[in-house]
Structure formats: structure tokens, C-alpha cells
Amino acid sequence: MITQTSCTIFQQNLLNGNENFTTGTYKIALYTGNANLGQQTTAYTPTNEVVGTGYTAGGQVLTISTPPTQNTQYNITYVSFNNVTWSPASFTTRGALIYNATTGAAVAVLNFGSDKTATSTFTVQFPTADATNAIIRLSY
């Protein structure tokens, strides 16, 4: 089962100073509906990762579209990424894992709501980078 959430290890790594969205490298890996991903996920795993045309194990590097930004009106700090596209693409996916490419540590799990089948191109479209929609938001 894939449960959309931030991962507990990510929160711990933030407090320990092990995450850096300014200089770090982050990736997104795609998974089938057989994957068991959620809050307890600690690291990238190839188990039940997508296999198909245009997809390479480990996924793709994410480009940060909005560096860590503070919104004092809502007491939220957020970061977001540019959309990621696989082309050509021929595979079926149910969700994704964002992870630290250097350490392999999990950051967040995405659930696409249902299986998505790509026949030519597959894009993960990230929401608007703001205090109420960015993919990673922390309240303080």
C-alpha cells in the first residue's frame, strides 16, 4: 500500500541537520501498486519500483523550483520542485518516493490515487509552490 505522507526519518534528519534543499541532490523514484511506502519508509528501495521503457532504477534527479521559503502569514516554510517527465515511457505506476540522492534517506511518499499507465510520456506535475500547496511544507 502507498500512503501519501512525509517520512518520519525525514523529520529526524531535518532536526539532525542532515537535509539541505539548497545544496543537496534529491530524486524521485516511481513505484507499482505493490509497493509498501508510507510514513515508516526510511530509504529508497528498488523493491516494487517501476520497470519499463524509459524508466531507469532510482528515478530522476529533481530540480528545486522554489528554494526553502518562509511564509510568515501562515507560519509555514516550503520547498517545491520542477515537474519531472519520462519520455519515452511505457510503464504503469501508482506512486513515488522523493529521497535524498546522497544518503538514500526517504523524504516523502506520493500516491497518484490510482494506477497510471504511460504509453509515450509520463509527467509528475508538482503543485503550485506556495504555503498552501507546495509538495513539502513545514509549519512552525
N, CA, C and O atoms as a MOPAC input file, in Angstrom:
PM7 MOZYME 1SCF
protein

 N      0.84700 1    -1.17600 1     0.00000 1
 C      0.00000 1     0.00000 1     0.00000 1
 C      0.89500 1     1.24300 1     0.00000 1
 O      1.93700 1     1.26900 1     0.65600 1
 N      0.48300 1     2.25100 1    -0.72900 1
 C      1.21900 1     3.50900 1    -0.80700 1
 C      0.38700 1     4.58500 1    -0.11200 1
 O     -0.73200 1     4.88300 1    -0.53000 1
 N      0.94100 1     5.16100 1     0.94900 1
 C      0.25900 1     6.20700 1     1.71000 1
 C      1.00800 1     7.51900 1     1.52700 1
 O      2.19400 1     7.60600 1     1.84600 1
 N      0.32600 1     8.53900 1     1.01700 1
 C      0.97200 1     9.82700 1     0.79600 1
 C      1.24500 1    10.49600 1     2.13200 1
 O      0.34300 1    10.67800 1     2.94900 1
 N      2.52100 1    10.86200 1     2.34200 1
 C      2.92600 1    11.42200 1     3.62400 1
 C      4.36700 1    11.89500 1     3.55900 1
 O      5.10000 1    11.56800 1     2.62600 1
 N      4.76300 1    12.66400 1     4.55600 1
 C      6.19600 1    12.87700 1     4.74300 1
 C      6.69900 1    11.72500 1     5.60000 1
 O      5.93600 1    11.14600 1     6.37200 1
 N      7.96000 1    11.39600 1     5.47100 1
 C      8.51100 1    10.24300 1     6.18500 1
 C      9.11300 1    10.68300 1     7.51500 1
 O      9.73900 1    11.73900 1     7.60700 1
 N      8.91600 1     9.86700 1     8.53300 1
 C      9.42800 1    10.17500 1     9.86600 1
 C     10.93200 1    10.38200 1     9.85100 1
 O     11.43800 1    11.26800 1    10.54000 1
 N     11.65700 1     9.58100 1     9.07700 1
 C     13.11100 1     9.71700 1     9.00700 1
 C     13.50000 1    11.08100 1     8.46300 1
 O     14.53200 1    11.62700 1     8.85200 1
 N     12.69300 1    11.64100 1     7.57000 1
 C     12.96300 1    12.97300 1     7.03000 1
 C     12.88800 1    14.01300 1     8.14500 1
 O     13.74700 1    14.89000 1     8.23700 1
 N     11.87700 1    13.92000 1     8.97900 1
 C     11.74200 1    14.86900 1    10.08700 1
 C     12.94000 1    14.76100 1    11.02700 1
 O     13.47800 1    15.77200 1    11.47800 1
 N     13.34900 1    13.54100 1    11.31300 1
 C     14.51000 1    13.33100 1    12.18000 1
 C     15.77400 1    13.88600 1    11.53000 1
 O     16.58500 1    14.53800 1    12.18700 1
 N     15.93200 1    13.62200 1    10.23700 1
 C     17.11400 1    14.12000 1     9.53100 1
 C     17.15400 1    15.64000 1     9.48000 1
 O     18.23100 1    16.23100 1     9.54600 1
 N     15.99000 1    16.28400 1     9.36300 1
 C     15.95400 1    17.74600 1     9.40000 1
 C     16.48100 1    18.26400 1    10.73400 1
 O     17.30300 1    19.17900 1    10.77300 1
 N     16.00300 1    17.67400 1    11.81900 1
 C     16.41800 1    18.12400 1    13.14800 1
 C     17.89000 1    17.83200 1    13.41900 1
 O     18.53100 1    18.52800 1    14.20600 1
 N     18.41900 1    16.80500 1    12.77000 1
 C     19.83200 1    16.46900 1    12.93300 1
 C     20.73600 1    17.22100 1    11.95600 1
 O     21.95500 1    17.05600 1    11.98700 1
 N     20.14400 1    18.04400 1    11.09000 1
 C     20.92400 1    18.81900 1    10.13100 1
 C     21.42900 1    18.01600 1     8.94700 1
 O     22.43400 1    18.37200 1     8.33100 1
 N     20.72700 1    16.92000 1     8.62400 1
 C     21.17200 1    16.04200 1     7.54400 1
 C     20.46700 1    16.27600 1     6.21100 1
 O     20.68500 1    15.51700 1     5.26600 1
 N     19.64500 1    17.28700 1     6.11300 1
 C     18.97100 1    17.61100 1     4.85300 1
 C     19.31600 1    19.04300 1     4.47000 1
 O     19.38900 1    19.92200 1     5.32900 1
 N     19.52900 1    19.27600 1     3.17100 1
 C     19.84200 1    20.62200 1     2.70400 1
 C     19.26300 1    20.79400 1     1.30200 1
 O     19.82200 1    20.29900 1     0.32300 1
 N     18.14900 1    21.49100 1     1.21900 1
 C     17.48500 1    21.68500 1    -0.06800 1
 C     18.11800 1    22.80000 1    -0.89600 1
 O     17.67200 1    23.07400 1    -2.01000 1
 N     19.14800 1    23.44100 1    -0.36300 1
 C     19.86200 1    24.46000 1    -1.12400 1
 C     20.99800 1    23.84200 1    -1.91500 1
 O     21.22700 1    24.20400 1    -3.06900 1
 N     21.71900 1    22.90200 1    -1.29200 1
 C     22.87900 1    22.31700 1    -1.96400 1
 C     22.75000 1    20.81600 1    -2.21400 1
 O     23.54200 1    20.24900 1    -2.96700 1
 N     21.77100 1    20.16800 1    -1.59700 1
 C     21.62300 1    18.71800 1    -1.73200 1
 C     21.01400 1    18.29500 1    -3.05200 1
 O     20.46500 1    19.11000 1    -3.79400 1
 N     21.12000 1    17.00300 1    -3.33300 1
 C     20.52400 1    16.42500 1    -4.53600 1
 C     19.40800 1    15.48300 1    -4.10200 1
 O     19.60100 1    14.62200 1    -3.24400 1
 N     18.24300 1    15.65800 1    -4.70600 1
 C     17.07400 1    14.84300 1    -4.38700 1
 C     16.57700 1    14.18800 1    -5.65900 1
 O     16.71000 1    14.73800 1    -6.75200 1
 N     15.99900 1    12.99200 1    -5.50100 1
 C     15.49300 1    12.24300 1    -6.64400 1
 C     14.05100 1    11.81100 1    -6.38300 1
 O     13.56200 1    11.85000 1    -5.25300 1
 N     13.38900 1    11.39900 1    -7.46100 1
 C     12.04900 1    10.83300 1    -7.38100 1
 C     12.05600 1     9.49400 1    -8.10800 1
 O     12.45000 1     9.40400 1    -9.27100 1
 N     11.61300 1     8.45900 1    -7.40300 1
 C     11.52000 1     7.11100 1    -7.96800 1
 C     10.04800 1     6.72000 1    -8.03500 1
 O      9.26500 1     7.07500 1    -7.15400 1
 N      9.67800 1     5.99200 1    -9.07600 1
 C      8.29000 1     5.57800 1    -9.27300 1
 C      8.09400 1     4.12700 1    -8.82600 1
 O      9.00100 1     3.30100 1    -8.93600 1
 N      6.88000 1     3.83300 1    -8.31600 1
 C      6.58200 1     2.50400 1    -7.77700 1
 C      5.24300 1     1.98200 1    -8.27400 1
 O      4.34700 1     2.74300 1    -8.63900 1
 N      5.13700 1     0.65300 1    -8.27700 1
 C      3.88500 1    -0.01200 1    -8.63400 1
 C      2.96200 1    -0.03300 1    -7.41800 1
 O      3.36800 1     0.32200 1    -6.31100 1
 N      1.73200 1    -0.44700 1    -7.63500 1
 C      0.76100 1    -0.55400 1    -6.55300 1
 C      1.10700 1    -1.61900 1    -5.52700 1
 O      0.48100 1    -1.66400 1    -4.46800 1
 N      2.07500 1    -2.47300 1    -5.80200 1
 C      2.51200 1    -3.49400 1    -4.85400 1
 C      3.49000 1    -2.96300 1    -3.81300 1
 O      3.82200 1    -3.67000 1    -2.86100 1
 N      3.94900 1    -1.74000 1    -3.98000 1
 C      4.92900 1    -1.16600 1    -3.05300 1
 C      4.29500 1    -0.89500 1    -1.69800 1
 O      3.10200 1    -0.61000 1    -1.59900 1
 N      5.10900 1    -0.98800 1    -0.66500 1
 C      4.68200 1    -0.65200 1     0.69100 1
 C      5.46500 1     0.58100 1     1.12100 1
 O      6.55200 1     0.48100 1     1.69000 1
 N      4.88800 1     1.75000 1     0.83500 1
 C      5.53800 1     3.02100 1     1.13800 1
 C      4.61900 1     3.86400 1     2.00600 1
 O      3.41000 1     3.91300 1     1.78300 1
 N      5.20000 1     4.52500 1     2.99500 1
 C      4.41700 1     5.38700 1     3.87600 1
 C      5.31600 1     6.09400 1     4.86700 1
 O      6.52000 1     6.22700 1     4.65000 1
 N      4.72500 1     6.54100 1     5.94700 1
 C      5.44100 1     7.31500 1     6.95800 1
 C      6.65000 1     6.55400 1     7.50500 1
 O      7.65500 1     7.16600 1     7.86600 1
 N      6.55700 1     5.22200 1     7.56800 1
 C      7.62500 1     4.39100 1     8.11400 1
 C      8.77500 1     4.15000 1     7.13800 1
 O      9.79800 1     3.58800 1     7.53000 1
 N      8.63100 1     4.55800 1     5.88400 1
 C      9.68300 1     4.34500 1     4.89000 1
 C     10.92600 1     5.12900 1     5.29600 1
 O     10.85400 1     6.32900 1     5.56000 1
 N     12.06200 1     4.44400 1     5.34200 1
 C     13.29000 1     5.10100 1     5.78600 1
 C     14.24100 1     5.43500 1     4.65100 1
 O     15.04100 1     6.36300 1     4.77300 1
 N     14.17000 1     4.69400 1     3.54000 1
 C     15.15900 1     4.89300 1     2.48000 1
 C     14.62900 1     4.42100 1     1.13400 1
 O     13.66700 1     3.65700 1     1.05100 1
 N     15.27900 1     4.89300 1     0.09600 1
 C     14.99200 1     4.40800 1    -1.25300 1
 C     15.17500 1     2.89400 1    -1.28600 1
 O     16.09900 1     2.35600 1    -0.67600 1
 N     14.29000 1     2.22000 1    -2.00100 1
 C     14.40200 1     0.78100 1    -2.20200 1
 C     13.99200 1     0.45400 1    -3.64000 1
 O     13.08100 1     1.08500 1    -4.17600 1
 N     14.64400 1    -0.51000 1    -4.26400 1
 C     14.23300 1    -0.92400 1    -5.59800 1
 C     13.05100 1    -1.90400 1    -5.58200 1
 O     12.52700 1    -2.25300 1    -6.63900 1
 N     12.63200 1    -2.34500 1    -4.40100 1
 C     11.52600 1    -3.29900 1    -4.28600 1
 C     10.23500 1    -2.68500 1    -4.81000 1
 O      9.79900 1    -1.64200 1    -4.32300 1
 N      9.62700 1    -3.32000 1    -5.79200 1
 C      8.39300 1    -2.87800 1    -6.44200 1
 C      8.52700 1    -1.53300 1    -7.15600 1
 O      7.54000 1    -0.82900 1    -7.36700 1
 N      9.75600 1    -1.18800 1    -7.52300 1
 C      9.96200 1     0.00900 1    -8.33400 1
 C      9.51400 1    -0.30400 1    -9.75700 1
 O      9.58500 1    -1.45300 1   -10.19500 1
 N      9.06300 1     0.69200 1   -10.46300 1
 C      8.59900 1     0.54100 1   -11.84500 1
 C      9.70800 1    -0.02900 1   -12.72400 1
 O     10.88300 1     0.29900 1   -12.56100 1
 N      9.31200 1    -0.88200 1   -13.65000 1
 C     10.20900 1    -1.39400 1   -14.68700 1
 C      9.50200 1    -1.14800 1   -16.01000 1
 O      8.33000 1    -1.49300 1   -16.16200 1
 N     10.19100 1    -0.56700 1   -16.95100 1
 C      9.57400 1    -0.33200 1   -18.24700 1
 C     10.42200 1     0.56300 1   -19.11700 1
 O     11.45200 1     1.08300 1   -18.68600 1
 N      9.98000 1     0.73800 1   -20.34600 1
 C     10.67800 1     1.56900 1   -21.31300 1
 C     10.76200 1     3.00300 1   -20.80600 1
 O      9.75700 1     3.58400 1   -20.39500 1
 N     11.96300 1     3.56800 1   -20.83800 1
 C     12.16100 1     4.96400 1   -20.47600 1
 C     12.40100 1     5.19900 1   -18.99700 1
 O     12.70200 1     6.32000 1   -18.58600 1
 N     12.26900 1     4.14700 1   -18.18800 1
 C     12.46900 1     4.31800 1   -16.75100 1
 C     13.75500 1     3.62900 1   -16.32400 1
 O     14.00300 1     2.47800 1   -16.68500 1
 N     14.57200 1     4.33900 1   -15.55200 1
 C     15.81400 1     3.79100 1   -15.01200 1
 C     15.67400 1     3.67900 1   -13.50600 1
 O     15.19600 1     4.60700 1   -12.85400 1
 N     16.09000 1     2.54500 1   -12.94800 1
 C     16.01800 1     2.34300 1   -11.49600 1
 C     16.65500 1     3.51700 1   -10.76600 1
 O     17.70800 1     4.01800 1   -11.16000 1
 N     16.00200 1     3.93900 1    -9.70700 1
 C     16.47000 1     5.08800 1    -8.93600 1
 C     15.76200 1     6.36700 1    -9.31200 1
 O     15.80800 1     7.34800 1    -8.57000 1
 N     15.10300 1     6.36400 1   -10.46600 1
 C     14.31700 1     7.52800 1   -10.86800 1
 C     15.15400 1     8.65200 1   -11.44100 1
 O     16.22500 1     8.43100 1   -12.00600 1
 N     14.64000 1     9.86900 1   -11.28300 1
 C     15.28400 1    11.04500 1   -11.85300 1
 C     15.64100 1    12.05200 1   -10.77900 1
 O     15.01900 1    12.10700 1    -9.71800 1
 N     16.65900 1    12.84900 1   -11.07900 1
 C     17.04600 1    13.95100 1   -10.20100 1
 C     15.97200 1    15.03100 1   -10.27700 1
 O     15.47800 1    15.36700 1   -11.35300 1
 N     15.62600 1    15.56400 1    -9.11500 1
 C     14.66600 1    16.66300 1    -9.04100 1
 C     15.40900 1    17.99300 1    -9.07700 1
 O     16.49600 1    18.13100 1    -8.51700 1
 N     14.79900 1    18.96500 1    -9.74600 1
 C     15.31800 1    20.33000 1    -9.74300 1
 C     14.41400 1    21.16100 1    -8.85100 1
 O     13.19600 1    21.17700 1    -9.02700 1
 N     15.00700 1    21.84000 1    -7.90800 1
 C     14.21800 1    22.66300 1    -6.98400 1
 C     13.74400 1    23.90800 1    -7.71500 1
 O     14.55200 1    24.68700 1    -8.22100 1
 N     12.42800 1    24.09300 1    -7.76700 1
 C     11.85900 1    25.27000 1    -8.42200 1
 C     11.75800 1    26.44000 1    -7.45700 1
 O     11.91100 1    27.59600 1    -7.84900 1
 N     11.50200 1    26.13400 1    -6.20100 1
 C     11.39600 1    27.15500 1    -5.16800 1
 C     12.23600 1    26.69600 1    -3.98300 1
 O     11.89400 1    25.71600 1    -3.32100 1
 N     13.34600 1    27.40900 1    -3.71000 1
 C     14.15500 1    27.00700 1    -2.56000 1
 C     13.36600 1    27.22100 1    -1.26800 1
 O     12.31200 1    27.85700 1    -1.29000 1
 N     13.85600 1    26.70600 1    -0.15600 1
 C     13.12000 1    26.87900 1     1.09400 1
 C     12.69900 1    28.33500 1     1.28300 1
 O     13.52500 1    29.24800 1     1.30000 1
 N     11.38200 1    28.52000 1     1.42700 1
 C     10.78700 1    29.85300 1     1.51200 1
 C      9.88900 1    29.92600 1     2.73500 1
 O      9.10900 1    29.01100 1     2.99700 1
 N      9.99900 1    31.00800 1     3.47400 1
 C      9.19000 1    31.18700 1     4.68200 1
 C      7.99700 1    32.07600 1     4.37500 1
 O      8.13600 1    33.12700 1     3.75000 1
 N      6.80900 1    31.64100 1     4.82600 1
 C      5.59800 1    32.44400 1     4.73000 1
 C      5.15600 1    32.74600 1     6.16200 1
 O      4.59900 1    31.88500 1     6.84200 1
 N      5.41000 1    33.97700 1     6.61200 1
 C      5.11900 1    34.34200 1     8.00000 1
 C      3.63000 1    34.51000 1     8.26500 1
 O      3.19600 1    34.41300 1     9.41300 1
 N      2.84200 1    34.75800 1     7.22900 1
 C      1.39600 1    34.88500 1     7.42400 1
 C      0.78900 1    33.56600 1     7.89000 1
 O     -0.08900 1    33.55300 1     8.75300 1
 N      1.26100 1    32.45300 1     7.31600 1
 C      0.73200 1    31.12900 1     7.65700 1
 C      1.67000 1    30.31600 1     8.54900 1
 O      1.35500 1    29.18400 1     8.91400 1
 N      2.83300 1    30.89800 1     8.90400 1
 C      3.83600 1    30.19300 1     9.71400 1
 C      4.23900 1    28.86100 1     9.09000 1
 O      4.26700 1    27.82500 1     9.75500 1
 N      4.54800 1    28.91500 1     7.80000 1
 C      4.92000 1    27.71800 1     7.05000 1
 C      6.18200 1    28.00900 1     6.24100 1
 O      6.33900 1    29.09300 1     5.67900 1
 N      7.07000 1    27.03000 1     6.19500 1
 C      8.21700 1    27.07000 1     5.30300 1
 C      8.00600 1    25.95600 1     4.27900 1
 O      7.59500 1    24.85200 1     4.63800 1
 N      8.28300 1    26.23800 1     3.01900 1
 C      8.01200 1    25.25100 1     1.97900 1
 C      9.12300 1    25.22200 1     0.94100 1
 O      9.92000 1    26.15200 1     0.82200 1
 N      9.14800 1    24.12600 1     0.19600 1
 C     10.06500 1    23.94000 1    -0.91500 1
 C      9.30200 1    23.16100 1    -1.98800 1
 O      8.41300 1    22.36900 1    -1.67500 1
 N      9.65100 1    23.39000 1    -3.23800 1
 C      8.98100 1    22.64600 1    -4.30000 1
 C      9.95100 1    22.36200 1    -5.44100 1
 O     11.06400 1    22.88700 1    -5.48800 1
 N      9.49200 1    21.51300 1    -6.35600 1
 C     10.33300 1    21.03300 1    -7.44700 1
 C      9.68700 1    21.31300 1    -8.79200 1
 O      8.47600 1    21.51200 1    -8.88600 1
 N     10.52100 1    21.32600 1    -9.84100 1
 C     10.00100 1    21.38900 1   -11.20600 1
 C      9.36700 1    20.04400 1   -11.54800 1
 O      9.73000 1    19.01500 1   -10.97900 1
 N      8.42200 1    20.06300 1   -12.47700 1
 C      7.82000 1    18.82500 1   -12.95900 1
 C      8.90900 1    17.91700 1   -13.52000 1
 O      9.94500 1    18.38800 1   -13.98800 1
 N      8.66100 1    16.60700 1   -13.46800 1
 C      9.60900 1    15.62200 1   -13.97100 1
 C      8.90600 1    14.80200 1   -15.05400 1
 O      7.77300 1    14.35900 1   -14.86900 1
 N      9.58800 1    14.60500 1   -16.18700 1
 C      8.99200 1    13.87300 1   -17.30300 1
 C      9.88100 1    12.72300 1   -17.73900 1
 O     11.09800 1    12.86600 1   -17.85800 1
 N      9.25300 1    11.58000 1   -17.97500 1
 C      9.91400 1    10.42700 1   -18.57600 1
 C      9.38300 1    10.31800 1   -20.00300 1
 O      8.17500 1    10.21300 1   -20.21700 1
 N     10.29100 1    10.34500 1   -20.97600 1
 C      9.87700 1    10.22400 1   -22.36800 1
 C     11.04700 1     9.67800 1   -23.16700 1
 O     12.12300 1    10.27300 1   -23.14100 1
 N     10.88100 1     8.57200 1   -23.87300 1
 C      9.64600 1     7.80400 1   -24.00000 1
 C      9.33000 1     7.10200 1   -22.68600 1
 O     10.19900 1     6.95100 1   -21.82600 1
 N      8.09300 1     6.68100 1   -22.54000 1
 C      7.67600 1     5.99100 1   -21.32100 1
 C      6.63300 1     4.94000 1   -21.65200 1
 O      5.66300 1     5.20400 1   -22.36400 1
 N      6.84800 1     3.75100 1   -21.12700 1
 C      5.87400 1     2.67900 1   -21.25900 1
 C      5.93800 1     1.84500 1   -19.98100 1
 O      6.72900 1     0.90800 1   -19.86700 1
 N      5.08200 1     2.21200 1   -19.02000 1
 C      5.04500 1     1.54000 1   -17.72300 1
 C      3.77900 1     1.95600 1   -16.98000 1
 O      3.07100 1     2.87500 1   -17.39100 1
 N      3.51100 1     1.25700 1   -15.88000 1
 C      2.38400 1     1.59900 1   -15.00200 1
 C      2.92800 1     1.89200 1   -13.62300 1
 O      3.76300 1     1.14800 1   -13.10900 1
 N      2.46000 1     2.97600 1   -13.01800 1
 C      2.91600 1     3.40400 1   -11.70200 1
 C      1.73600 1     3.80700 1   -10.82300 1
 O      0.69400 1     4.22900 1   -11.32400 1
 N      1.90600 1     3.67600 1    -9.53700 1
 C      0.85700 1     4.04900 1    -8.57600 1
 C      1.29700 1     5.18700 1    -7.65700 1
 O      0.46400 1     5.90900 1    -7.10900 1
 N      2.62400 1     5.34000 1    -7.49100 1
 C      3.10600 1     6.36700 1    -6.58100 1
 C      4.58200 1     6.59400 1    -6.74500 1
 O      5.21800 1     6.04700 1    -7.64600 1
 N      5.13200 1     7.42400 1    -5.84800 1
 C      6.53300 1     7.79900 1    -5.96300 1
 C      7.14200 1     8.04000 1    -4.59000 1
 O      6.44100 1     8.25500 1    -3.60100 1
 N      8.45600 1     7.99700 1    -4.56200 1
 C      9.22300 1     8.31700 1    -3.36700 1
 C     10.20300 1     9.41600 1    -3.71400 1
 O     10.99200 1     9.28300 1    -4.64900 1
 N     10.15200 1    10.51000 1    -2.95400 1
 C     11.17100 1    11.55100 1    -3.04200 1
 C     12.20500 1    11.20600 1    -1.98300 1
 O     11.86100 1    10.92800 1    -0.83500 1
 N     13.47900 1    11.22600 1    -2.37700 1
 C     14.51800 1    10.84400 1    -1.42600 1
 C     15.80700 1    11.62500 1    -1.66500 1
 O     16.03500 1    12.17900 1    -2.74000 1
 N     16.63700 1    11.65200 1    -0.63300 1
 C     17.93300 1    12.30200 1    -0.68200 1
 C     18.85800 1    11.39700 1    -1.49600 1
 O     19.12300 1    10.26400 1    -1.09600 1
 N     19.34500 1    11.88700 1    -2.62300 1
 C     20.14500 1    11.05700 1    -3.51500 1
 C     21.52000 1    10.73700 1    -2.94400 1
 O     22.13500 1     9.74900 1    -3.34600 1
 N     22.00900 1    11.54400 1    -2.02400 1
 C     23.32200 1    11.30500 1    -1.43000 1
 C     23.26200 1    10.22100 1    -0.36200 1
 O     24.10100 1     9.32000 1    -0.33500 1
 N     22.26200 1    10.31000 1     0.52200 1
 C     22.17200 1     9.37100 1     1.64500 1
 C     21.19600 1     8.22800 1     1.39400 1
 O     21.26100 1     7.19600 1     2.06100 1
 N     20.29300 1     8.40900 1     0.43600 1
 C     19.24400 1     7.41700 1     0.17700 1
 C     18.05900 1     7.56200 1     1.10800 1
 O     17.08200 1     6.82400 1     0.97600 1
 N     18.11900 1     8.50100 1     2.05300 1
 C     17.05400 1     8.66900 1     3.04700 1
 C     15.75700 1     9.17400 1     2.41700 1
 O     15.76600 1    10.07500 1     1.57800 1
 N     14.64100 1     8.57600 1     2.83800 1
 C     13.31900 1     8.94700 1     2.33800 1
 C     12.92800 1    10.34900 1     2.81100 1
 O     13.28000 1    10.76300 1     3.91600 1
 N     12.20100 1    11.06500 1     1.96500 1
 C     11.68500 1    12.39400 1     2.29700 1
 C     10.17200 1    12.36000 1     2.33800 1
 O      9.56800 1    12.69100 1     3.35800 1
 N      9.55000 1    11.96000 1     1.22700 1
 C      8.09300 1    11.97600 1     1.13600 1
 C      7.60500 1    10.91800 1     0.15600 1
 O      8.30400 1    10.53600 1    -0.78300 1
 N      6.38300 1    10.45700 1     0.40500 1
 C      5.73400 1     9.47100 1    -0.45800 1
 C      4.55900 1    10.14900 1    -1.15500 1
 O      3.79100 1    10.87500 1    -0.52300 1
 N      4.42300 1     9.91100 1    -2.45200 1
 C      3.29800 1    10.43100 1    -3.23300 1
 C      2.43100 1     9.26200 1    -3.68200 1
 O      2.94800 1     8.24100 1    -4.13400 1
 N      1.12300 1     9.40900 1    -3.55800 1
 C      0.17200 1     8.40900 1    -4.05000 1
 C     -0.61500 1     9.07100 1    -5.16900 1
 O     -1.23400 1    10.11400 1    -4.95500 1
 N     -0.60000 1     8.48300 1    -6.35700 1
 C     -1.26600 1     9.06900 1    -7.51800 1
 C     -2.76900 1     8.80600 1    -7.54200 1
 O     -3.45300 1     9.24800 1    -8.46500 1
 N     -3.29500 1     8.09200 1    -6.54100 1
 C     -4.73500 1     7.86600 1    -6.43100 1
 C     -5.23800 1     6.63300 1    -7.16000 1
 O     -6.25100 1     6.04900 1    -6.77300 1
 N     -4.54800 1     6.23900 1    -8.19600 1
 C     -4.87300 1     5.02700 1    -8.95500 1
 C     -3.67100 1     4.72300 1    -9.83000 1
 O     -2.76300 1     5.54400 1    -9.96200 1
 N     -3.67000 1     3.53400 1   -10.43000 1
 C     -2.58800 1     3.19500 1   -11.34900 1
 C     -2.62800 1     4.14200 1   -12.53900 1
 O     -3.69400 1     4.43100 1   -13.08200 1
 N     -1.45700 1     4.61900 1   -12.93500 1
 C     -1.32000 1     5.48500 1   -14.11200 1
 C     -0.44200 1     4.75400 1   -15.11600 1
 O      0.67800 1     4.35200 1   -14.80100 1
 N     -0.95800 1     4.58600 1   -16.32200 1
 C     -0.22700 1     3.87500 1   -17.35600 1
 C      0.26800 1     4.86300 1   -18.40100 1
 O     -0.51000 1     5.60700 1   -18.99800 1
 N      1.57000 1     4.85300 1   -18.60700 1
 C      2.18900 1     5.71600 1   -19.60700 1
 C      2.40000 1     4.91700 1   -20.87900 1
 O      2.86500 1     3.77900 1   -20.83400 1
 N      2.06100 1     5.50800 1   -22.00900 1
 C      2.27700 1     4.84800 1   -23.29000 1
 C      3.25500 1     5.61300 1   -24.17600 1
 O      3.74100 1     5.06700 1   -25.16600 1
 N      3.54900 1     6.86300 1   -23.83700 1
 C      4.55200 1     7.61900 1   -24.59000 1
 C      5.33500 1     8.56900 1   -23.68200 1
 O      6.55800 1     8.66800 1   -23.78500 1
 N      4.62000 1     9.27000 1   -22.79100 1
 C      5.24400 1    10.23300 1   -21.88400 1
 C      4.56400 1    10.13400 1   -20.53300 1
 O      3.35600 1     9.90900 1   -20.45300 1
 N      5.34300 1    10.30200 1   -19.46500 1
 C      4.77700 1    10.34100 1   -18.12000 1
 C      5.38100 1    11.53000 1   -17.38700 1
 O      6.60100 1    11.68900 1   -17.34400 1
 N      4.51000 1    12.37200 1   -16.80400 1
 C      4.95900 1    13.55900 1   -16.08200 1
 C      4.40000 1    13.56500 1   -14.67600 1
 O      3.20400 1    13.35300 1   -14.47300 1
 N      5.26700 1    13.80900 1   -13.70300 1
 C      4.82400 1    14.09600 1   -12.33500 1
 C      4.76000 1    15.61000 1   -12.25300 1
 O      5.78100 1    16.29500 1   -12.32400 1
 N      3.54400 1    16.12200 1   -12.10200 1
 C      3.32700 1    17.56500 1   -12.04400 1
 C      3.19000 1    17.98600 1   -10.58800 1
 O      2.25300 1    17.58200 1    -9.90000 1
 N      4.12000 1    18.78900 1   -10.13100 1
 C      4.08700 1    19.25700 1    -8.74700 1
 C      3.12500 1    20.43300 1    -8.61700 1
 O      2.95900 1    21.21100 1    -9.55600 1
 N      2.48800 1    20.56200 1    -7.44700 1
 C      1.53900 1    21.65600 1    -7.23700 1
 C      2.24600 1    23.00500 1    -7.14900 1
 O      3.47300 1    23.07700 1    -7.06700 1
 N      1.45600 1    24.05800 1    -7.16600 1
 C      1.96600 1    25.41900 1    -7.04000 1
 C      2.85900 1    25.52700 1    -5.80600 1
 O      2.53500 1    25.00100 1    -4.74100 1
 N      3.96700 1    26.20500 1    -5.96400 1
 C      4.90700 1    26.37500 1    -4.85300 1
 C      4.48200 1    27.56600 1    -4.00100 1
 O      4.91200 1    28.69800 1    -4.22200 1
 N      3.62800 1    27.27900 1    -3.02500 1
 C      3.23200 1    28.31500 1    -2.07800 1
 C      2.90200 1    27.66600 1    -0.73200 1
 O      2.99400 1    26.44600 1    -0.59100 1
 N      2.52300 1    28.46800 1     0.24300 1
 C      2.33400 1    27.99400 1     1.61900 1
 C      1.19400 1    26.99300 1     1.77700 1
 O      1.17100 1    26.24600 1     2.75500 1
 N      0.25800 1    26.95900 1     0.85000 1
 C     -0.87100 1    26.03600 1     0.99200 1
 C     -0.82300 1    24.85500 1     0.02700 1
 O     -1.60300 1    23.91300 1     0.17200 1
 N      0.07600 1    24.88700 1    -0.95600 1
 C      0.08500 1    23.83500 1    -1.96800 1
 C      1.41700 1    23.13100 1    -2.19000 1
 O      1.42100 1    22.01200 1    -2.70200 1
 N      2.53600 1    23.72700 1    -1.83500 1
 C      3.84600 1    23.13300 1    -2.13300 1
 C      3.91600 1    21.69600 1    -1.62500 1
 O      3.29100 1    21.34800 1    -0.62300 1
 N      4.67000 1    20.88300 1    -2.31500 1
 C      4.72900 1    19.45700 1    -2.01000 1
 C      5.33500 1    19.18900 1    -0.63900 1
 O      4.93900 1    18.23500 1     0.03000 1
 N      6.28000 1    20.00500 1    -0.21000 1
 C      6.85800 1    19.85700 1     1.13400 1
 C      6.64000 1    21.16000 1     1.89400 1
 O      7.15500 1    22.21600 1     1.52700 1
 N      5.85400 1    21.04800 1     2.97200 1
 C      5.52200 1    22.20900 1     3.80700 1
 C      5.72700 1    21.84100 1     5.26900 1
 O      5.33100 1    20.76600 1     5.72000 1
 N      6.34900 1    22.74900 1     5.99100 1
 C      6.55500 1    22.55200 1     7.42400 1
 C      5.95600 1    23.73800 1     8.16800 1
 O      6.24500 1    24.89000 1     7.84500 1
 N      5.13400 1    23.45800 1     9.15000 1
 C      4.56100 1    24.55600 1     9.93700 1
 C      5.40400 1    24.77200 1    11.17500 1
 O      6.03100 1    23.84400 1    11.68600 1
 N      5.41200 1    25.99700 1    11.64900 1
 C      6.19200 1    26.32500 1    12.84400 1
 C      5.38900 1    27.20300 1    13.77800 1
 O      5.88000 1    27.58500 1    14.84100 1

